Amino acid sequence: QTDLSTWKNMANRTSVKEFILLGFPGTWQFRVSFVVVFALMYTLTVIGNASIIALVWRSSNLHTPMYFFLCNLSFLEIWYTTGVVPKAIGVMLGTSQTISFSVCILQLFFLLSLGSTECFLLSVMAYDRYLAICCPLRYSSLMSSVLSVRLALSSWLGGFLAISLLAFLTSRLTFCGPDVINHFLCDIDSCLALSCSDTWPVELATFLVSIIVVVASCAVTLVSYMYIISSILRIQSGHGRKKAFSTCSAHLSVVTIWYGSTMFLYVKPSAQNSLDVNKIVNTFNTVVTPLLNPFIYTLRNKEVKLALGRAFQKK
């Protein structure tokens, strides 16, 4: 009787080898419309961010730490959206709805690592703006090319290292069925919802990593902008205040959009949020935000617009 009970328990805990991504359920016309929107936004995202990298590379007056960090951010956004959109299109068309467990964990690790790297990069960019506005006479000596490379490299390494333990703990979860993920990608909440093992360690690790990565980097950004705003308000002339604020307004817009959606997704003590709501916010985070960044930096940045004008004049 004991052997029979053990066998039944083992049968009920058969490990799931692959998952089925549900995507956005609906009629064929509804899903095709989503595919068209996703494909268009993905194309514009890649072209926009690649154009920023090429523009900074070719324009000598943009060879500054600020635009070096912007190139890192644009490069990151290209890979961030590439890790989501092609698979999401296959899911919505019904041609690639299954994903193996190992690829699911790899996608989760890749996206969370890039997201963490973006948090660190945005905080580094805020610190760079703080030095430029609050310490203008010493800026070139404080933010040297060597330091900017080190800060960018630290952001990339920190982002990937921060998610390593979380991805490892998730890979150790047991999945017995069902195997349907109510999403177009593999994320933490979906995996925890399907797991039949104790998910508390992963939820705790997710919360702690979120505090370390998201909240800590957000705190650095907020403190930097407190000093920035304080310095701008002390400027006597209105033209001077406007010029100082214009150097950080684009970054401030990106920071507000990114941290608002990221905190909603990850900074929480439990994963028991609506997966449908998470799906919508994830769409904004992984598809819309990477598209907005190049437009925000070009439309609200005078130096970039001048460089674009010179590039078109040469053409």
KEKE-3310 file (N, C-alpha, C; in steps of 0.2 Angstrom, whole numbers, plus 5000, padded with zeros to 4 digits):
npx = (5004:5010:5020:5011:5005:5016:5020:5008:5009:5021:5017:5008:5016:5023:5036:5034:5038:5037:5029:5013:5010:4998:4995:4986:4970:4957:4947:4953:4955:4957:4969:4978:4978:4984:4997:5001:5002:5012:5023:5025:5029:5040:5049:5050:5056:5069:5074:5074:5082:5094:5097:5100:5112:5120:5120:5127:5139:5144:5144:5155:5153:5144:5151:5152:5150:5136:5130:5136:5131:5118:5119:5122:5110:5101:5106:5103:5089:5086:5089:5081:5068:5069:5070:5057:5046:5047:5044:5032:5024:5024:5017:5004:5000:4999:5008:5019:5017:5021:5034:5049:5054:5068:5071:5061:5065:5077:5073:5066:5077:5085:5077:5074:5087:5091:5082:5085:5098:5094:5088:5100:5107:5099:5100:5113:5114:5107:5115:5126:5120:5117:5131:5134:5126:5126:5139:5147:5159:5169:5165:5171:5182:5178:5168:5175:5181:5185:5179:5166:5165:5168:5156:5146:5149:5149:5135:5130:5135:5131:5117:5115:5121:5113:5101:5104:5104:5090:5085:5090:5084:5071:5072:5073:5060:5046:5035:5019:5008:4993:5000:4998:5002:4996:5000:5011:5025:5038:5037:5040:5029:5019:5026:5027:5013:5010:5018:5019:5026:5034:5034:5038:5052:5056:5048:5051:5065:5063:5056:5066:5077:5071:5069:5083:5088:5078:5072:5083:5091:5081:5081:5093:5092:5081:5087:5098:5090:5084:5094:5098:5086:5086:5097:5094:5084:5090:5097:5098:5093:5079:5081:5093:5089:5079:5088:5096:5087:5083:5093:5091:5078:5073:5078:5072:5059:5059:5063:5052:5042:5048:5051:5038:5030:5039:5040:5026:5026:5036:5040:5033:5026:5020:5016:5003:4995:4984:4986:4982:4982:4995:5000:4996:5003:5016:5016:5017:5029:5039:5037:5031:5038:5052:5051:5047:5058:5069:5062:5058:5071:5076:5066:5066:5078:5090:5103:5104:5094:5101:5112:5106:5100:5112:5117:5107:5109:5122:5119)
npy = (4994:5006:5007:5009:5021:5029:5028:5034:5047:5051:5049:5059:5070:5072:5079:5094:5096:5106:5122:5130:5144:5156:5169:5182:5179:5177:5182:5177:5189:5198:5194:5195:5208:5213:5207:5214:5227:5224:5220:5232:5241:5235:5235:5249:5252:5245:5252:5265:5265:5260:5270:5280:5275:5275:5288:5295:5289:5294:5307:5319:5329:5323:5314:5311:5307:5307:5303:5292:5283:5284:5277:5264:5262:5262:5251:5241:5241:5237:5223:5219:5221:5212:5200:5197:5201:5194:5180:5182:5186:5174:5166:5173:5171:5158:5149:5146:5142:5134:5132:5127:5120:5124:5134:5143:5147:5153:5164:5171:5174:5181:5192:5198:5201:5211:5220:5223:5229:5240:5247:5250:5257:5269:5275:5278:5287:5297:5301:5306:5317:5324:5327:5335:5346:5351:5351:5359:5365:5355:5344:5337:5332:5324:5315:5306:5298:5285:5282:5283:5272:5261:5263:5260:5246:5241:5242:5233:5221:5220:5219:5207:5198:5200:5193:5180:5171:5171:5166:5153:5148:5148:5138:5127:5124:5113:5107:5102:5102:5111:5116:5128:5144:5160:5171:5180:5178:5171:5174:5178:5178:5170:5158:5155:5153:5141:5132:5117:5115:5122:5139:5149:5152:5157:5168:5176:5178:5185:5197:5202:5204:5213:5224:5227:5230:5238:5247:5252:5258:5267:5275:5281:5288:5297:5305:5311:5319:5327:5335:5341:5348:5357:5364:5370:5378:5388:5395:5411:5417:5415:5409:5402:5393:5386:5380:5372:5363:5357:5348:5337:5333:5324:5312:5311:5309:5297:5289:5291:5284:5271:5266:5267:5257:5246:5244:5241:5229:5221:5225:5219:5209:5197:5186:5185:5193:5199:5190:5194:5208:5210:5205:5216:5227:5222:5221:5235:5238:5230:5232:5245:5255:5253:5258:5271:5278:5281:5291:5301:5305:5311:5320:5329:5334:5345:5345:5332:5334:5344:5337:5327:5335:5340:5328:5325:5335:5333:5321)
npz = (5000:5004:4994:4983:4985:4985:4972:4965:4970:4964:4950:4950:4951:4939:4929:4920:4903:4894:4890:4886:4878:4880:4875:4868:4869:4858:4843:4826:4818:4828:4834:4823:4821:4832:4830:4819:4825:4834:4826:4819:4829:4834:4823:4822:4834:4833:4822:4827:4839:4834:4825:4834:4840:4829:4825:4837:4836:4824:4826:4832:4841:4850:4857:4872:4890:4893:4881:4878:4888:4884:4872:4876:4883:4872:4864:4873:4874:4861:4861:4872:4868:4857:4863:4866:4856:4843:4847:4853:4842:4835:4844:4844:4831:4831:4827:4835:4848:4859:4872:4877:4894:4897:4888:4892:4905:4901:4893:4903:4912:4904:4900:4913:4917:4908:4911:4924:4922:4914:4924:4932:4923:4921:4933:4934:4923:4929:4939:4931:4925:4937:4941:4930:4931:4944:4947:4937:4933:4937:4930:4919:4924:4935:4929:4920:4904:4907:4919:4915:4907:4916:4924:4916:4912:4925:4927:4917:4921:4935:4933:4926:4936:4947:4944:4943:4954:4956:4944:4945:4956:4951:4941:4948:4952:4953:4941:4938:4930:4927:4910:4904:4900:4904:4895:4884:4886:4896:4913:4930:4938:4931:4930:4944:4947:4941:4946:4956:4968:4983:4982:4990:4993:4980:4978:4989:4986:4974:4978:4986:4977:4969:4978:4980:4967:4959:4969:4975:4965:4960:4971:4971:4959:4962:4973:4966:4957:4966:4970:4958:4954:4965:4962:4949:4953:4959:4950:4942:4930:4919:4906:4909:4918:4910:4900:4908:4913:4902:4898:4906:4905:4896:4900:4913:4909:4903:4915:4923:4916:4915:4929:4935:4928:4931:4945:4948:4943:4949:4962:4975:4989:4986:4973:4969:4960:4947:4933:4920:4921:4923:4911:4902:4907:4906:4892:4889:4895:4889:4875:4871:4879:4875:4862:4864:4870:4860:4853:4863:4867:4856:4852:4862:4865:4861:4856:4850:4840:4832:4828:4820:4810:4804:4799:4790:4781:4776:4769)
capx = (5000:5014:5023:5006:5004:5022:5019:5003:5012:5026:5014:5005:5021:5027:5038:5032:5044:5036:5023:5009:5009:4991:4996:4980:4965:4952:4946:4959:4956:4959:4976:4981:4979:4990:5003:5003:5005:5018:5028:5027:5032:5047:5053:5052:5061:5075:5077:5075:5088:5100:5099:5104:5119:5124:5121:5132:5145:5146:5144:5160:5151:5140:5156:5152:5148:5129:5128:5139:5126:5112:5120:5121:5103:5098:5108:5099:5082:5085:5089:5076:5062:5070:5068:5050:5042:5047:5041:5025:5021:5023:5012:4998:4998:4998:5014:5025:5014:5025:5041:5052:5056:5074:5070:5057:5070:5082:5070:5065:5083:5087:5073:5075:5094:5091:5078:5089:5103:5091:5088:5106:5109:5096:5103:5120:5113:5104:5121:5129:5116:5119:5137:5134:5122:5128:5147:5149:5166:5173:5162:5175:5187:5174:5165:5180:5179:5187:5174:5159:5165:5167:5149:5142:5151:5146:5128:5128:5137:5126:5110:5115:5122:5107:5096:5107:5101:5083:5084:5092:5079:5065:5073:5072:5053:5043:5029:5016:5002:4993:5006:4997:5004:4992:5005:5015:5031:5039:5039:5040:5022:5016:5029:5025:5006:5009:5022:5016:5031:5034:5036:5040:5059:5057:5044:5056:5071:5060:5055:5073:5081:5067:5071:5090:5089:5073:5071:5090:5092:5076:5083:5099:5089:5077:5092:5101:5086:5083:5100:5097:5081:5088:5102:5091:5080:5095:5099:5094:5090:5074:5084:5098:5085:5077:5093:5098:5082:5082:5098:5089:5070:5071:5080:5067:5053:5060:5064:5046:5039:5051:5050:5031:5028:5043:5038:5020:5027:5040:5041:5028:5028:5017:5015:4996:4992:4980:4990:4979:4984:5003:5001:4995:5009:5022:5016:5019:5036:5043:5036:5030:5044:5058:5049:5046:5064:5072:5058:5059:5078:5077:5062:5067:5085:5092:5110:5103:5091:5106:5116:5101:5100:5118:5117:5103:5112:5127:5116)
capy = (5000:5012:5008:5011:5028:5033:5028:5039:5054:5052:5050:5066:5076:5071:5085:5097:5098:5112:5125:5132:5151:5158:5175:5186:5175:5181:5180:5178:5196:5202:5192:5197:5216:5213:5205:5220:5232:5222:5220:5239:5244:5232:5238:5256:5252:5243:5257:5271:5264:5259:5276:5284:5273:5277:5296:5296:5286:5298:5315:5320:5333:5319:5309:5313:5302:5306:5300:5285:5280:5283:5272:5258:5261:5260:5244:5237:5241:5233:5216:5218:5220:5206:5194:5196:5202:5188:5175:5184:5186:5167:5164:5176:5168:5150:5145:5144:5143:5130:5134:5122:5123:5127:5141:5148:5150:5157:5170:5174:5176:5186:5199:5201:5204:5217:5225:5226:5233:5246:5251:5253:5262:5275:5278:5280:5293:5302:5303:5309:5323:5328:5330:5340:5352:5353:5352:5360:5366:5349:5338:5333:5328:5319:5310:5304:5292:5279:5281:5281:5265:5257:5263:5256:5239:5238:5241:5227:5215:5220:5217:5200:5194:5201:5189:5173:5167:5171:5161:5147:5145:5146:5132:5121:5123:5107:5109:5095:5103:5112:5118:5133:5151:5165:5176:5179:5177:5168:5179:5175:5177:5164:5152:5153:5151:5135:5127:5113:5115:5127:5144:5154:5155:5161:5174:5180:5181:5190:5203:5205:5207:5219:5230:5229:5233:5243:5253:5256:5262:5272:5280:5285:5293:5302:5309:5315:5324:5332:5340:5344:5353:5362:5368:5373:5383:5393:5399:5417:5419:5410:5406:5397:5387:5382:5377:5367:5358:5353:5343:5331:5332:5318:5306:5311:5306:5289:5286:5290:5278:5264:5264:5266:5250:5240:5244:5238:5221:5217:5226:5217:5204:5191:5185:5184:5198:5197:5189:5198:5215:5209:5205:5222:5231:5219:5224:5242:5238:5227:5234:5252:5259:5253:5262:5278:5280:5285:5297:5305:5308:5315:5326:5333:5335:5350:5343:5327:5337:5347:5332:5324:5340:5340:5322:5325:5340:5329:5317)
capz = (5000:5004:4987:4978:4987:4983:4965:4963:4971:4958:4944:4950:4951:4933:4927:4913:4899:4890:4891:4880:4879:4878:4872:4869:4866:4854:4836:4822:4816:4834:4835:4818:4822:4837:4826:4815:4829:4837:4821:4817:4834:4834:4818:4823:4840:4831:4818:4831:4844:4830:4823:4840:4841:4823:4826:4842:4833:4818:4827:4837:4847:4855:4861:4879:4894:4893:4875:4879:4892:4879:4867:4880:4884:4865:4863:4878:4872:4855:4863:4877:4864:4853:4867:4867:4851:4838:4850:4854:4836:4834:4849:4842:4825:4832:4824:4839:4855:4864:4873:4882:4900:4898:4885:4896:4910:4898:4892:4910:4914:4899:4901:4920:4918:4904:4915:4930:4919:4913:4931:4934:4918:4922:4939:4932:4919:4933:4943:4927:4925:4943:4940:4924:4932:4951:4947:4930:4932:4938:4927:4914:4928:4939:4925:4914:4900:4911:4924:4912:4904:4922:4927:4911:4913:4931:4926:4914:4926:4940:4931:4925:4942:4952:4942:4942:4959:4955:4938:4947:4960:4947:4937:4953:4954:4950:4937:4937:4926:4920:4907:4900:4903:4902:4894:4878:4887:4902:4918:4936:4941:4927:4933:4951:4947:4938:4950:4962:4973:4987:4979:4994:4992:4974:4980:4993:4982:4969:4982:4989:4971:4967:4982:4979:4960:4957:4974:4977:4959:4960:4976:4968:4954:4965:4976:4961:4954:4971:4970:4951:4954:4969:4958:4944:4956:4962:4944:4942:4924:4916:4901:4912:4921:4905:4897:4913:4914:4895:4898:4909:4904:4892:4905:4918:4906:4903:4921:4926:4913:4917:4936:4936:4926:4934:4952:4948:4941:4953:4969:4979:4993:4984:4966:4968:4956:4941:4927:4914:4922:4922:4904:4899:4910:4902:4885:4889:4897:4884:4868:4871:4882:4870:4856:4866:4872:4855:4851:4869:4867:4850:4851:4868:4865:4856:4853:4845:4834:4828:4825:4815:4805:4801:4796:4784:4776:4773:4764)
cpx = (5004:5018:5018:5005:5010:5022:5014:5006:5017:5023:5011:5010:5026:5029:5036:5038:5044:5030:5020:5008:5002:4991:4989:4975:4960:4951:4953:4960:4959:4967:4980:4983:4984:4997:5005:5006:5011:5024:5030:5031:5039:5051:5055:5057:5068:5078:5079:5081:5094:5102:5102:5111:5123:5125:5127:5139:5148:5147:5149:5158:5147:5145:5157:5149:5140:5127:5131:5134:5120:5113:5120:5114:5099:5100:5104:5092:5081:5085:5083:5069:5062:5069:5061:5045:5041:5043:5033:5021:5019:5017:5005:4995:4997:5003:5019:5022:5017:5032:5043:5054:5062:5074:5066:5061:5075:5079:5068:5072:5086:5084:5074:5082:5094:5087:5081:5095:5101:5090:5094:5109:5106:5098:5109:5119:5110:5110:5125:5126:5117:5126:5138:5131:5124:5135:5149:5156:5171:5170:5166:5180:5184:5171:5170:5178:5180:5181:5167:5159:5164:5160:5145:5143:5148:5138:5126:5130:5132:5119:5110:5116:5117:5102:5098:5104:5093:5081:5085:5087:5072:5066:5073:5065:5051:5036:5025:5010:4997:4999:5004:4998:5000:4996:5008:5022:5032:5041:5038:5033:5019:5019:5027:5017:5005:5013:5018:5021:5031:5037:5039:5047:5060:5053:5048:5062:5069:5059:5062:5077:5077:5069:5078:5091:5084:5073:5078:5091:5088:5078:5088:5097:5085:5082:5095:5097:5084:5088:5099:5092:5082:5093:5099:5087:5084:5098:5095:5090:5085:5077:5089:5094:5082:5082:5096:5093:5081:5087:5096:5081:5069:5073:5074:5060:5053:5060:5057:5042:5041:5049:5043:5029:5032:5041:5031:5021:5030:5041:5034:5029:5025:5016:5008:4992:4988:4985:4988:4982:4992:5004:5001:5001:5015:5022:5019:5027:5041:5043:5035:5036:5050:5057:5049:5053:5068:5069:5059:5066:5079:5073:5063:5074:5088:5099:5108:5099:5096:5110:5112:5101:5106:5119:5113:5106:5118:5124:5113)
cpy = (5006:5013:5011:5019:5032:5034:5033:5046:5056:5053:5057:5072:5075:5078:5087:5099:5104:5115:5128:5140:5153:5164:5180:5182:5180:5178:5180:5185:5200:5200:5195:5205:5217:5212:5211:5226:5230:5222:5227:5242:5241:5234:5245:5256:5250:5249:5263:5271:5263:5265:5281:5282:5275:5284:5298:5294:5291:5305:5316:5324:5329:5314:5312:5307:5301:5302:5293:5281:5279:5278:5265:5257:5259:5253:5239:5236:5237:5225:5215:5217:5214:5200:5193:5196:5196:5182:5176:5184:5179:5164:5166:5173:5160:5146:5143:5146:5139:5133:5129:5125:5127:5134:5146:5151:5154:5164:5174:5177:5182:5193:5202:5204:5210:5222:5228:5230:5240:5251:5254:5258:5269:5279:5281:5287:5299:5305:5308:5316:5328:5331:5336:5347:5355:5355:5354:5361:5360:5343:5334:5329:5323:5314:5309:5299:5285:5277:5279:5274:5260:5257:5259:5248:5237:5237:5235:5221:5214:5217:5210:5196:5194:5195:5182:5169:5166:5166:5154:5144:5144:5140:5126:5120:5116:5110:5102:5096:5107:5116:5124:5140:5156:5171:5175:5178:5173:5173:5175:5173:5171:5158:5150:5151:5144:5130:5123:5112:5121:5133:5150:5157:5159:5168:5179:5183:5186:5197:5206:5208:5213:5225:5232:5233:5239:5249:5256:5260:5268:5278:5284:5290:5299:5307:5314:5320:5329:5337:5344:5349:5358:5367:5372:5379:5389:5397:5405:5418:5413:5406:5400:5391:5383:5377:5371:5361:5354:5348:5337:5329:5326:5312:5306:5308:5299:5286:5286:5285:5272:5262:5263:5259:5245:5239:5240:5230:5218:5218:5225:5211:5197:5192:5185:5190:5196:5196:5193:5205:5215:5209:5212:5227:5228:5221:5231:5242:5235:5229:5241:5256:5259:5257:5270:5281:5284:5292:5303:5309:5312:5321:5331:5335:5339:5348:5337:5329:5340:5342:5328:5329:5340:5334:5322:5330:5337:5324:5320)
cpz = (5000:4997:4982:4979:4984:4975:4962:4964:4966:4952:4944:4949:4945:4930:4920:4910:4895:4891:4885:4882:4876:4874:4873:4865:4863:4847:4832:4820:4822:4835:4829:4818:4827:4834:4822:4819:4832:4832:4819:4823:4835:4829:4819:4829:4838:4827:4822:4835:4840:4827:4828:4840:4835:4823:4831:4839:4828:4820:4833:4842:4852:4858:4868:4883:4893:4887:4875:4883:4888:4874:4870:4881:4877:4863:4867:4876:4865:4857:4868:4873:4859:4857:4868:4861:4846:4841:4851:4848:4834:4838:4846:4835:4825:4829:4829:4847:4861:4865:4878:4889:4901:4894:4888:4902:4907:4896:4898:4912:4910:4900:4908:4920:4914:4908:4921:4927:4917:4919:4933:4930:4919:4928:4938:4928:4923:4937:4938:4926:4931:4943:4935:4927:4939:4951:4940:4928:4933:4934:4923:4918:4932:4934:4918:4910:4903:4916:4921:4909:4910:4924:4922:4911:4919:4931:4923:4918:4932:4939:4930:4931:4947:4950:4942:4947:4958:4949:4941:4951:4956:4943:4941:4955:4950:4947:4935:4932:4930:4917:4902:4903:4900:4901:4887:4879:4894:4907:4925:4939:4938:4930:4940:4951:4945:4942:4955:4968:4977:4984:4983:4994:4986:4975:4984:4990:4977:4972:4984:4983:4969:4971:4981:4972:4959:4962:4975:4971:4958:4965:4974:4963:4957:4969:4971:4958:4959:4971:4963:4952:4959:4966:4953:4947:4958:4956:4943:4936:4922:4911:4904:4915:4916:4902:4902:4913:4907:4895:4901:4909:4901:4896:4910:4915:4906:4910:4924:4923:4915:4924:4938:4935:4930:4941:4953:4947:4946:4960:4973:4983:4991:4976:4964:4965:4950:4935:4921:4915:4921:4915:4900:4901:4906:4895:4885:4891:4892:4877:4867:4873:4877:4864:4858:4867:4866:4853:4857:4868:4861:4850:4857:4870:4860:4852:4848:4839:4829:4824:4819:4809:4801:4797:4789:4779:4773:4767:4758)
residu = (GLN:THR:ASP:LEU:SER:THR:TRP:LYS:ASN:MET:ALA:ASN:ARG:THR:SER:VAL:LYS:GLU:PHE:ILE:LEU:LEU:GLY:PHE:PRO:GLY:THR:TRP:GLN:PHE:ARG:VAL:SER:PHE:VAL:VAL:VAL:PHE:ALA:LEU:MET:TYR:THR:LEU:THR:VAL:ILE:GLY:ASN:ALA:SER:ILE:ILE:ALA:LEU:VAL:TRP:ARG:SER:SER:ASN:LEU:HIS:THR:PRO:MET:TYR:PHE:PHE:LEU:CYS:ASN:LEU:SER:PHE:LEU:GLU:ILE:TRP:TYR:THR:THR:GLY:VAL:VAL:PRO:LYS:ALA:ILE:GLY:VAL:MET:LEU:GLY:THR:SER:GLN:THR:ILE:SER:PHE:SER:VAL:CYS:ILE:LEU:GLN:LEU:PHE:PHE:LEU:LEU:SER:LEU:GLY:SER:THR:GLU:CYS:PHE:LEU:LEU:SER:VAL:MET:ALA:TYR:ASP:ARG:TYR:LEU:ALA:ILE:CYS:CYS:PRO:LEU:ARG:TYR:SER:SER:LEU:MET:SER:SER:VAL:LEU:SER:VAL:ARG:LEU:ALA:LEU:SER:SER:TRP:LEU:GLY:GLY:PHE:LEU:ALA:ILE:SER:LEU:LEU:ALA:PHE:LEU:THR:SER:ARG:LEU:THR:PHE:CYS:GLY:PRO:ASP:VAL:ILE:ASN:HIS:PHE:LEU:CYS:ASP:ILE:ASP:SER:CYS:LEU:ALA:LEU:SER:CYS:SER:ASP:THR:TRP:PRO:VAL:GLU:LEU:ALA:THR:PHE:LEU:VAL:SER:ILE:ILE:VAL:VAL:VAL:ALA:SER:CYS:ALA:VAL:THR:LEU:VAL:SER:TYR:MET:TYR:ILE:ILE:SER:SER:ILE:LEU:ARG:ILE:GLN:SER:GLY:HIS:GLY:ARG:LYS:LYS:ALA:PHE:SER:THR:CYS:SER:ALA:HIS:LEU:SER:VAL:VAL:THR:ILE:TRP:TYR:GLY:SER:THR:MET:PHE:LEU:TYR:VAL:LYS:PRO:SER:ALA:GLN:ASN:SER:LEU:ASP:VAL:ASN:LYS:ILE:VAL:ASN:THR:PHE:ASN:THR:VAL:VAL:THR:PRO:LEU:LEU:ASN:PRO:PHE:ILE:TYR:THR:LEU:ARG:ASN:LYS:GLU:VAL:LYS:LEU:ALA:LEU:GLY:ARG:ALA:PHE:GLN:LYS:LYS)
# end
